Amino acid sequence: MMTPNDVVSMYEQLAGLTAKMTLAAQAGDWTSLAALEQQCARHQQAVQSGVPVLSGEARSRKIALLKQIMANDRAIRDATEPWMNNVMAAAAH
């Protein structure tokens, strides 16, 4: 079972990975982006297996990290969606 510190640490790692993913996506470095996505997926599996409910400062930190992760996700989508649209348009022709 994960401790509250383990949970916060995991979310900090996810926030760091998604920040790196944002930079890779903005640079068009698809190889690095894919590798970082795989690292992120391993952490997400831990989240899906269950984490303890947090309270107090740990809960506040987790919420802040989740907001950061969501902002990074939006930035990644902003960088990758035009590329994906171009790929889809090329495939349709």
Residue frames relative to the residue before (quaternion, step in Angstrom):
aa qw qx qy qz dx dy dz
M 1.0000 0.0000 0.0000 0.0000 0.00 0.00 0.00
M 0.4348 -0.7062 0.4997 0.2503 3.53 -0.94 0.91
T 0.3810 -0.6831 0.5710 0.2495 3.54 -1.16 0.65
P 0.6658 -0.4742 0.3626 0.4477 3.62 -1.18 0.22
N 0.6381 0.5181 -0.3312 0.4634 3.62 1.00 -0.75
D 0.6199 0.5355 -0.3379 0.4635 3.60 1.04 -0.76
V 0.6512 0.5239 -0.3119 0.4518 3.57 0.96 -0.90
V 0.6727 0.4854 -0.2981 0.4722 3.58 0.83 -0.97
S 0.6413 0.5269 -0.3205 0.4565 3.58 0.96 -0.84
M 0.6459 0.5181 -0.3198 0.4605 3.57 0.97 -0.84
Y 0.6740 0.4793 -0.2965 0.4776 3.60 0.93 -0.85
E 0.6023 0.5350 -0.3575 0.4724 3.60 1.10 -0.59
Q 0.6464 0.5061 -0.3144 0.4766 3.58 1.00 -0.81
L 0.6460 0.5118 -0.3176 0.4690 3.59 0.98 -0.82
A 0.6387 0.5146 -0.3287 0.4681 3.59 0.97 -0.80
G 0.6536 0.5062 -0.3095 0.4698 3.60 0.98 -0.80
L 0.6550 0.5062 -0.3109 0.4670 3.57 0.97 -0.84
T 0.6844 0.4729 -0.3063 0.4629 3.59 0.88 -0.86
A 0.5887 0.5429 -0.3725 0.4690 3.61 1.14 -0.51
K 0.6544 0.4908 -0.3030 0.4889 3.59 0.99 -0.83
M 0.6248 0.5339 -0.3334 0.4620 3.58 1.05 -0.76
T 0.6155 0.5448 -0.3405 0.4565 3.58 1.03 -0.78
L 0.6731 0.4904 -0.2974 0.4669 3.58 0.86 -0.93
A 0.6500 0.5092 -0.3181 0.4659 3.59 0.95 -0.84
A 0.6615 0.5025 -0.3097 0.4626 3.60 0.92 -0.87
Q 0.6717 0.4975 -0.3003 0.4595 3.58 0.92 -0.86
A 0.6894 0.4519 -0.2685 0.4984 3.57 1.16 -0.59
G 0.4392 -0.6984 0.4528 0.3381 3.58 1.26 -0.20
D 0.4192 0.6929 -0.4684 0.3531 3.58 1.21 0.53
W 0.1338 -0.8572 0.4953 0.0435 3.54 0.37 1.33
T 0.5993 0.5631 -0.3617 0.4393 3.60 1.11 -0.60
S 0.6816 0.4637 -0.2830 0.4903 3.58 0.89 -0.92
L 0.6211 0.5483 -0.3422 0.4434 3.56 0.99 -0.81
A 0.6662 0.5005 -0.3016 0.4633 3.59 0.90 -0.90
A 0.6546 0.5047 -0.3155 0.4661 3.60 0.95 -0.82
L 0.6617 0.4943 -0.3006 0.4769 3.57 0.98 -0.81
E 0.6031 0.5534 -0.3524 0.4538 3.59 1.07 -0.69
Q 0.6501 0.5131 -0.3208 0.4596 3.58 0.99 -0.79
Q 0.6296 0.5163 -0.3318 0.4764 3.58 1.02 -0.77
C 0.6456 0.5260 -0.3054 0.4618 3.55 0.99 -0.90
A 0.6377 0.5455 -0.3238 0.4369 3.59 0.96 -0.85
R 0.6244 0.5364 -0.3460 0.4503 3.60 1.02 -0.71
H 0.6568 0.4888 -0.3074 0.4849 3.58 1.02 -0.77
Q 0.6371 0.5377 -0.3289 0.4436 3.57 0.99 -0.79
Q 0.5986 0.5540 -0.3620 0.4514 3.59 1.07 -0.63
A 0.6313 0.5248 -0.3308 0.4654 3.58 1.04 -0.75
V 0.6319 0.5257 -0.3291 0.4647 3.57 1.02 -0.79
Q 0.6829 0.4973 -0.2864 0.4521 3.57 0.93 -0.89
S 0.6352 0.5290 -0.3363 0.4511 3.58 1.14 -0.51
G 0.6382 -0.5564 0.3063 0.4350 3.57 1.28 -0.12
V 0.0140 -0.7697 0.6380 -0.0168 3.50 -0.97 0.94
P 0.5571 -0.6201 0.4224 0.3559 3.59 -1.07 0.60
V 0.5463 -0.5766 0.4915 0.3572 3.54 -1.25 0.50
L 0.2410 -0.7844 0.5584 0.1220 3.55 -0.89 0.95
S 0.1093 -0.7704 0.6224 0.0851 3.54 -1.26 0.41
G 0.7954 0.3393 -0.2230 0.4501 3.53 -1.31 0.19
E 0.8493 -0.1216 0.1225 0.4990 3.51 -1.12 -0.84
A 0.6336 0.5335 -0.3406 0.4448 3.60 0.96 -0.78
R 0.6476 0.5088 -0.3128 0.4731 3.59 1.00 -0.81
S 0.6483 0.5143 -0.3125 0.4665 3.59 0.94 -0.87
R 0.6564 0.5025 -0.3093 0.4700 3.59 0.95 -0.86
K 0.6342 0.5253 -0.3289 0.4622 3.59 0.97 -0.84
I 0.6550 0.5080 -0.3164 0.4614 3.60 0.91 -0.87
A 0.6478 0.5111 -0.3164 0.4680 3.60 0.95 -0.85
L 0.6628 0.4973 -0.3025 0.4710 3.58 0.97 -0.84
L 0.6313 0.5245 -0.3345 0.4631 3.60 1.01 -0.76
K 0.6300 0.5211 -0.3284 0.4729 3.59 1.02 -0.76
Q 0.6449 0.5098 -0.3115 0.4766 3.58 1.03 -0.82
I 0.6451 0.5164 -0.3149 0.4668 3.59 0.95 -0.87
M 0.6646 0.4995 -0.3044 0.4650 3.58 0.96 -0.85
A 0.6360 0.5076 -0.3279 0.4799 3.60 1.03 -0.72
N 0.6356 0.5112 -0.3266 0.4775 3.58 1.01 -0.77
D 0.6257 0.5399 -0.3334 0.4537 3.58 0.99 -0.83
R 0.6500 0.5109 -0.3144 0.4665 3.60 0.94 -0.86
A 0.6562 0.5055 -0.3074 0.4683 3.59 0.97 -0.85
I 0.6274 0.5204 -0.3343 0.4731 3.59 1.03 -0.74
R 0.6567 0.5016 -0.3070 0.4721 3.59 0.93 -0.89
D 0.6327 0.5327 -0.3323 0.4534 3.59 0.97 -0.82
A 0.6972 0.4624 -0.2664 0.4787 3.59 1.05 -0.75
T 0.7591 0.4117 -0.2209 0.4533 3.60 0.97 -0.79
E 0.5785 0.6234 -0.3891 0.3539 3.62 1.05 -0.59
P 0.6458 0.4944 -0.3575 0.4590 3.67 0.87 -0.71
W 0.6388 0.5189 -0.3240 0.4667 3.58 1.00 -0.80
M 0.6605 0.5022 -0.3023 0.4691 3.58 0.94 -0.92
N 0.6324 0.5275 -0.3320 0.4599 3.60 0.99 -0.77
N 0.6425 0.5121 -0.3163 0.4742 3.58 1.03 -0.78
V 0.6393 0.5144 -0.3210 0.4729 3.58 0.99 -0.82
M 0.6690 0.4985 -0.3001 0.4624 3.59 0.90 -0.91
A 0.6546 0.5057 -0.3128 0.4669 3.58 0.98 -0.83
A 0.6554 0.4999 -0.3149 0.4705 3.60 0.99 -0.78
A 0.6556 0.5103 -0.3091 0.4628 3.57 1.02 -0.75
A 0.6480 0.5318 -0.3182 0.4428 3.59 1.11 -0.63
H 0.6739 0.4964 -0.3013 0.4568 3.59 1.17 -0.43
